[in-house]
Each structure stands twice: as structure tokens, then as C-alpha cells.
Amino acid sequence: MVRAVAALAAFLVLAATAASPSSAETHRTALALTALERGVLADLNAFRRQHGLVPLTLSTPLTEAARQHTEEMAADGYFAHESHDGAAFWQRIQHWYAQGSFGYWSVGENLLWSSPSVTASGALELWEHSPEHLKNMLTPRWREIGVSAVHVGAGPGVYKGMPVTIVTTDFGVRH
């Protein structure tokens, strides 16, 4: 049986302000995704198409934000949208996916942790049963996504030493 805990998905729309892109964003290279990450991206885009929405483009900055957070949660044994230091999720994502000169910027996030055997379709099914996560998956304004999945053999803290898979999807739009 797949055990999952899903945190409240949130999104934030910020007013236009000019800022230069972060150095992290300007120095990123192409990403290699794991099979689970590729599956989550493919299944999520198929789900969006079924609902008449545009598919999402994989974003290097959003994937870096998702990876950093997923790895931090795995290493530090917590599960939350907020960073370990208490910073709001959008502030963490903004470090990687800056507004820059774009007039409109918005981000959202879905998280889950489950047994190591969770599949991409299993992750989407869990999110579909959560109104907040479903809303994020079906938000028409999203244009880009970052995906991260981390397997931990013995997760500390909230994972109680159990083997877990933690998945993060960071959604975004800038224009």
C-alpha cells in the first residue's frame, strides 16, 4: 500500500517589479531527469491535455528549485513547502526562477512523500485526490514546470527511518 502525505499546495501572484535574474538562473545547464521525473512530467502534461490545457515546458530554473528543496527535505527529515529556515516556498523558488524584467510572475508547488515504489501515475493519482494539488495541476496560467524525485533508503525525522520517495513539482509563469 502506498503511504502518502501531501502538503497544502499554494500559489502566489506577485506585483511587477524589475529585478535582475539570479546568478543561479543564468548559469544553469541542461537537466537529466530520472525515469520517475520524466514520467511525472509526461503524465502531468497528458492530464492537462485531457482537460483542455496547454502542456508545461520543463524549466531548468524550476527543476533546480525543486531539486534543492527535495534534497533538503530528504537530508533534514522534514516535509513542508517552507524551507528548513522557515522561508516561504515562493521566496525559495524566486532564488532560482527570478521575475527579472518580466511584468508578471507566479509560482505554485505540489509535494508528496510515499513508498519508494511510487510511480508517476501513482503520484498524479494522489495529487488528484487533494483539492489544492488538483487545482495546481489544472491552473491554466502555468507554462513551465520543474520536477524532482529523491529516493531515500532511511529517511530521518518525519520519515522515521523508513525508505521513502519525495517528489516536488514547481509550477511557474513569467511574461
Buried (B, 14 or more C-beta within 10 A) or exposed (E): EBEBEBBEBBBBEEEEEEEEBBEBBEEEEEBEBEEBBBBBBEBBBEBBEEEEBEBBEBBBBBBBBBBBBBBBBBBEBBBBBBBBEEEEBBEBBBBBBBBBEBEEBBBBBBBBBBBEEBBBBBBBBBBEEBEBBBBBBBBEBBBBBBBBBBBBEEBEEBBEEBEBBBBBBBBBBBE
